[in-house]
Amino acid sequence: MKIKIDNESDAMYISFVEDAEVIESEEIKPGLIVDYNKEEKIVGIELVGIREKMPELDLKNISLETN
């Protein structure tokens, strides 16, 4: 998994599959876009307008927890 922040466009992209070919994108809600591959599996999620939608998000301190 890879998370990319684009400060210029105020967007965050979460990629679940490296170098996946996106066949279709679906805007679930304004600013929330889900990308699918040819098997209709989710390969990425884009969030646009992250500063407004998630004002308390600390982009300098992101952690990942697994169990």
C-alpha positions in Angstrom: 0.0 0.0 0.0 1.2 3.5 -0.8 -0.2 6.9 0.3 0.6 9.9 -1.8 -0.3 13.5 -0.7 -0.5 16.2 -3.4 -0.5 19.5 -1.5 -1.0 21.5 -4.7 -4.3 19.8 -5.6 -5.2 19.2 -1.9 -5.7 15.5 -2.6 -4.6 12.2 -1.1 -4.3 8.9 -3.1 -4.2 5.6 -1.4 -2.9 2.8 -3.7 -3.6 -0.8 -2.7 -1.9 -2.4 -5.7 1.4 -1.0 -7.0 1.3 -0.1 -10.7 -2.3 -1.3 -11.1 -4.1 -0.5 -14.3 -7.2 1.5 -13.5 -10.1 0.6 -15.8 -12.9 2.5 -14.1 -13.3 5.2 -11.6 -16.4 5.9 -9.6 -17.1 9.1 -7.6 -18.9 7.7 -4.5 -19.5 11.1 -3.0 -18.1 14.5 -4.0 -14.3 14.3 -3.6 -14.3 10.5 -2.9 -13.2 8.5 -5.9 -12.7 4.7 -6.0 -10.5 3.2 -8.8 -11.1 -0.4 -10.1 -9.1 -2.8 -12.2 -10.4 -5.0 -15.0 -11.5 -7.7 -12.4 -13.6 -4.9 -10.7 -11.4 -5.0 -7.6 -10.6 -1.8 -5.8 -7.0 -0.7 -6.5 -7.1 2.8 -5.1 -9.0 5.6 -3.4 -8.6 9.3 -4.0 -9.8 11.9 -1.6 -10.0 15.5 -3.0 -10.2 18.5 -0.7 -8.6 16.8 2.3 -7.9 20.0 4.2 -11.6 20.9 4.3 -12.9 17.4 4.8 -10.4 16.3 7.3 -9.1 19.4 9.1 -7.6 17.5 12.0 -5.5 15.2 9.8 -1.9 15.4 10.7 -0.1 14.6 7.4 3.3 14.6 9.1 2.3 11.9 11.6 0.7 8.9 9.8 1.0 5.4 11.3 -0.2 2.0 10.2 -1.5 -0.6 12.6 -1.8 -4.3 11.7 -2.7 -7.3 13.7 
